[in-house]
């Protein structure tokens, strides 16, 4: 996972704490080269390694990658099977490297429906990296944000029913503590590749105040320059969080 640093780095003091990424364009990358769609997914897995290594090197607190949505089960069965096999292979390949690089791994999304070997390996990655103190890598797998919020709400409802929680005590922090990203800062930057202008049911609660950067670059072509271009775009944003900029100081005419 060791990768030479880009010569177009963003300023460390202004880097986001948590970056979320919608990795789009694998199929279009393959189609444009006359290759099967799966070739794009395999090339995209290499980009995952590149981006993860760079974000960890830069000291980001968290990186969340949208790997497989709950809606992706609607794809052709053969493609889904190959994607699950690729996911398993990638987790096996990267487990020791994550430990070496101090990266803590976390899977987001429902367990139901995922192949047993994928669950087993993702659990093994979480266990192996539990004590790592570097960046947290969240892999959204069989993930849908609406489902995540529903699951959190059910947990809260159960706690209320069991007398463990006063409904009047429920606030935004209470619900956030039941999401998969609990104990992580909310993403302050969301990057989407391949030019699509939509959120696709990804981290709807968590990205309420995230800055959005959409690039036409397809995910397999997303390199370190593209990553740092997104970081510099983030640097140039003014984050107001509902406030207005203070008026400029009035010059003293004395």
KOLFIVEX-196965 format. One line per 8 residues: for each residue x, y, z of C-alpha. Coordinates in Angstrom, 1 decimal. Layout:
X Y Z | ...
END
This chain:
0.0 0.0 0.0 | 3.0 2.3 0.0 | 2.5 5.0 -2.7 | 4.7 8.0 -3.6 | 3.2 11.3 -2.5 | 1.5 13.5 -5.0 | 3.4 16.7 -6.0 | 0.0 18.5 -5.8
-0.7 18.1 -2.1 | -3.3 20.1 -0.2 | -2.3 22.1 2.9 | -2.4 19.7 5.9 | -4.0 22.3 8.2 | -7.0 22.6 5.9 | -7.6 18.9 5.1 | -11.0 17.4 5.9
-11.2 15.2 8.9 | -13.6 12.7 7.3 | -13.9 12.1 3.6 | -16.8 10.1 2.1 | -16.6 8.8 -1.4 | -19.1 7.5 -3.9 | -16.9 5.4 -6.3 | -18.7 5.5 -9.6
-17.7 4.8 -13.2 | -16.2 1.3 -13.1 | -18.6 0.0 -15.7 | -18.2 3.0 -18.0 | -14.4 2.7 -17.7 | -14.6 -0.9 -18.9 | -17.1 -0.3 -21.6 | -15.0 2.5 -23.0
-12.1 0.1 -23.4 | -14.2 -2.8 -24.8 | -13.7 -4.8 -21.7 | -16.2 -6.7 -19.5 | -17.6 -4.6 -16.6 | -15.8 -6.7 -14.1 | -12.5 -5.5 -15.4 | -13.6 -2.0 -14.3
-14.3 -3.3 -10.8 | -10.9 -4.9 -10.6 | -9.2 -1.7 -11.7 | -11.4 0.2 -9.2 | -10.1 -2.0 -6.4 | -6.6 -0.7 -7.2 | -7.8 2.8 -6.9 | -9.3 2.0 -3.4
-5.8 0.9 -2.3 | -4.2 4.1 -3.7 | -6.7 6.5 -2.1 | -6.8 4.7 1.2 | -3.0 4.7 1.5 | -2.8 8.4 0.6 | -5.6 9.5 3.0 | -4.0 7.5 5.8
-0.6 9.0 5.0 | -2.1 12.5 5.2 | -3.5 11.8 8.7 | -7.2 11.9 7.9 | -9.4 10.6 10.8 | -11.8 8.6 8.6 | -12.5 7.6 5.1 | -15.8 6.0 4.1
-16.2 4.3 0.8 | -19.5 3.4 -0.8 | -18.7 -0.1 -2.0 | -22.0 -1.9 -2.6 | -25.4 -0.4 -1.9 | -28.5 -2.2 -0.8 | -29.9 -1.4 -4.3 | -27.0 -3.0 -6.1
-28.5 -6.4 -5.5 | -30.7 -5.5 -8.5 | -27.7 -5.9 -10.8 | -27.2 -9.1 -12.9 | -26.6 -12.1 -10.6 | -23.3 -12.9 -12.3 | -22.0 -9.4 -11.7 | -23.1 -9.4 -8.0
-21.4 -12.8 -7.5 | -18.1 -11.5 -9.0 | -18.3 -8.3 -6.9 | -18.7 -10.3 -3.7 | -15.8 -12.5 -4.7 | -13.7 -9.4 -5.4 | -14.6 -7.9 -2.1 | -13.6 -11.0 -0.2
-10.3 -11.3 -2.1 | -9.6 -7.6 -1.4 | -10.3 -7.9 2.3 | -8.0 -11.0 2.6 | -5.3 -9.2 0.7 | -5.5 -6.0 2.7 | -5.9 -7.2 6.2 | -2.3 -7.4 7.2
-1.5 -4.2 5.3 | -4.1 -2.3 7.2 | -2.5 -3.5 10.4 | 0.9 -2.4 9.2 | -0.4 1.0 8.3 | -2.4 1.5 11.5 | -5.7 1.6 9.7 | -8.8 0.6 11.7
-11.4 -1.2 9.6 | -15.2 -1.0 10.0 | -18.0 -2.4 7.8 | -21.2 -0.4 7.4 | -24.5 -1.9 6.3 | -26.8 -4.8 7.1 | -25.3 -8.2 7.4 | -28.4 -10.0 6.1
-27.8 -11.1 2.5 | -24.0 -10.9 2.4 | -22.1 -14.1 1.6 | -20.8 -15.9 4.7 | -17.2 -15.6 3.5 | -17.5 -11.8 3.1 | -18.9 -11.5 6.6 | -16.3 -13.8 8.1
-13.4 -11.8 6.5 | -14.9 -8.4 7.3 | -15.3 -9.5 10.9 | -11.7 -10.7 10.9 | -10.5 -7.4 9.5 | -12.4 -5.5 12.2 | -10.9 -7.8 14.9 | -7.3 -7.5 13.6
-7.4 -3.7 13.3 | -9.4 -3.0 16.5 | -6.4 -1.6 18.3 | -5.0 0.5 15.4 | -4.8 4.2 16.1 | -4.6 5.7 12.6 | -7.3 6.4 10.1 | -10.6 4.6 10.3
-11.6 3.0 7.0 | -15.3 2.4 6.7 | -16.5 0.1 3.9 | -20.2 0.6 3.1 | -21.3 -2.8 2.0 | -24.9 -3.8 1.5 | -25.5 -0.3 2.8 | -28.4 2.1 2.4
-28.7 5.2 4.5 | -32.5 5.0 4.9 | -32.2 1.4 6.2 | -29.4 2.6 8.6 | -31.7 5.3 10.0 | -34.6 2.8 10.3 | -32.4 0.3 12.2 | -31.2 3.0 14.6
-34.8 4.1 15.2 | -35.8 0.5 16.0 | -33.0 0.3 18.5 | -34.2 3.4 20.2 | -37.8 2.2 20.2 | -36.8 -1.0 21.8 | -34.8 0.8 24.5 | -37.9 3.0 25.2
-40.2 0.0 25.3 | -37.9 -1.8 27.7 | -37.8 1.2 30.0 | -34.1 1.9 29.3 | -34.6 5.2 27.6 | -36.8 8.2 28.2 | -38.2 9.3 24.9 | -37.9 13.0 26.0
-34.1 12.4 26.2 | -33.8 11.5 22.6 | -31.9 14.1 20.5 | -29.7 14.2 17.5 | -26.7 12.9 19.4 | -28.8 9.9 20.7 | -29.7 8.8 17.2 | -26.2 9.4 15.8
-24.8 7.1 18.5 | -26.8 4.3 17.0 | -25.5 4.8 13.4 | -22.6 2.8 12.0 | -20.4 5.9 12.0 | -20.8 6.5 15.8 | -17.7 7.9 17.5 | -16.5 9.3 14.1
-16.8 12.9 13.0 | -19.4 13.5 10.3 | -17.9 13.7 6.8 | -16.9 17.2 5.9 | -16.2 16.3 2.3 | -18.2 14.1 0.0 | -16.5 13.2 -3.3 | -18.4 11.6 -6.2
-16.7 10.4 -9.3 | -18.0 10.0 -12.9 | -20.0 13.2 -12.9 | -23.3 12.0 -11.4 | -25.2 14.7 -9.5 | -26.9 12.6 -6.8 | -26.4 11.2 -3.3 | -27.7 7.7 -4.0
-28.9 6.9 -0.4 | -25.4 7.4 1.1 | -24.9 8.7 4.6 | -28.0 11.0 4.4 | -27.8 11.8 8.1 | -24.1 12.3 8.3 | -23.5 14.5 5.3 | -25.9 17.2 6.4
-23.1 19.8 6.3 | -20.6 18.1 4.0 | -19.0 20.0 1.1 | -19.7 18.2 -2.2 | -17.1 17.7 -4.9 | -18.2 16.0 -8.1 | -15.6 15.1 -10.7 | -16.1 13.7 -14.2
-13.1 11.4 -13.6 | -14.2 7.7 -13.6 | -13.3 5.9 -10.4 | -10.6 3.6 -12.0 | -8.8 6.8 -13.3 | -9.1 8.7 -10.0 | -5.5 9.3 -9.1 | -3.6 11.3 -6.5
-3.8 14.5 -8.5 | -7.6 14.1 -8.6 | -7.7 13.4 -4.9 | -5.7 16.5 -4.1 | -7.7 18.6 -6.5 | -10.8 17.7 -4.5 | -8.9 18.6 -1.3 | -8.0 22.0 -2.7
-11.6 22.6 -3.7 | -12.5 21.9 -0.1 | -9.9 24.4 1.1 | -11.6 27.1 -1.0 | -15.0 26.6 0.5 | -16.4 28.8 3.3 | -18.3 26.6 5.7 | -21.0 28.7 7.4
-23.2 26.0 9.0 | -26.3 28.2 8.6 | -24.5 31.4 9.7 | -23.6 34.5 7.7 | -20.2 35.9 7.2 | -19.5 38.8 9.6 | -19.4 42.2 7.9 | -16.0 43.6 7.0
-14.4 45.9 9.6 | -15.2 49.6 9.1 | -12.1 51.6 8.3 | -11.0 54.2 10.9 | -11.3 57.6 9.3 | -9.4 59.5 12.0
END
